[in-house]
Structures are given as C-alpha cells and as structure tokens.
Amino acid sequence: MKSLEILIKEHALILHALECLSAARDKLEKGKRPPEEFFQKAVEFFQTFADKFHHFKKEYLMFGLLSQKKDGAHDGEIGTLRFQHERCRTFIGEIEKSIKGYSAGDEIATTMLLENLASYTSLLKLHIYIEDRIFFKMVKKTLSENEDHALFVQCL
C-alpha cells in the first residue's frame, strides 16, 4: 500500500529525530548542557513535521476514511492513537515552555525539560511501533486499492 509506505518512511525520519532528542536528554542527565537552539529546532521539527504534516494525514485523512468505511468498528484503536497524538502535543508544548528557563540555568525548568523529553520520546516511539507493527496491518486488510490510491494522493 503506497499510502502506508509514505507514512512508514515519515516514521523513519521521526525516529531518527527522536534518537537525536534522546541523545541530548542523555547528555543533559550527565550534566552536559546541549544548546538552547538544539531544543528550539527539535520543537519546530516535531510541531511542524511530526504533528502538522504527519499526524494530520492520519487524523484527518486515514482515520476518517477508516471510521467511515468500517462504521466505527475501529474507533477504539483510532481513539487510542488520537489520545497519544494529544499527549505528544502536550509534552512538546511543555518542552517548548521550559527552554528559556533551561537556557537561563533554572533547575526547575531543566527538570521539566528532562521529564517531558523522557515522556515525549518514550510515548512517540511506542506510538510508531504500534502503528507500524499492528495498526497499519489492519489498515492493509481494510482499504481497497482505490481507497489506498486516493489516500496516497492526499498524502503527497
């Protein structure tokens, strides 16, 4: 399915960025201080690419199509994935809020940064695993070639 191939390739980019974010968190946990600009660029990437570009495709294109086609039969799975998207938005928002304080040496802001980095990276990795290994298999069984093509065109 061409639409899923696009989403899986996007997952690979997101996972790479998550590894970079995890490496920065590891450094921070060891007393090293990655530059503020790194975290600002990471937030921009995750808000723009992961959320507004990638998650949009699933939430507004794929999930809608699946819900409509299966008359709500997959609403539980879709609801869980949407909840995870919302939690990720919350975590990345908290990361963004803590950057200025972190840059100024505020230890509370640094703690908040660490806490939200850990939560964000952990949840998004789990989310991608679930989609790639479980949810997308169900999507393959559900969508016809024509529906996949229509979704593929919208995903470009």
HELIX and SHEET records of a PDB file:
HELIX    1   1 LYS A    2  GLU A   29  1                                  28    
HELIX    2   2 GLU A   36  PHE A   45  1                                  10    
HELIX    3   3 PHE A   46  HIS A   55  3                                  10    
HELIX    4   4 PHE A   56  PHE A   56  1                                   1    
HELIX    5   5 LYS A   57  MET A   62  3                                   6    
HELIX    6   6 PHE A   63  LYS A   69  1                                   7    
HELIX    7   7 ASP A   75  SER A  103  1                                  29    
HELIX    8   8 GLU A  107  ILE A  130  1                                  24    
HELIX    9   9 GLU A  131  PHE A  135  3                                   5    
HELIX   10  10 PHE A  136  THR A  142  1                                   7    
HELIX   11  11 GLU A  145  CYS A  155  1                                  11    
END                                                                             
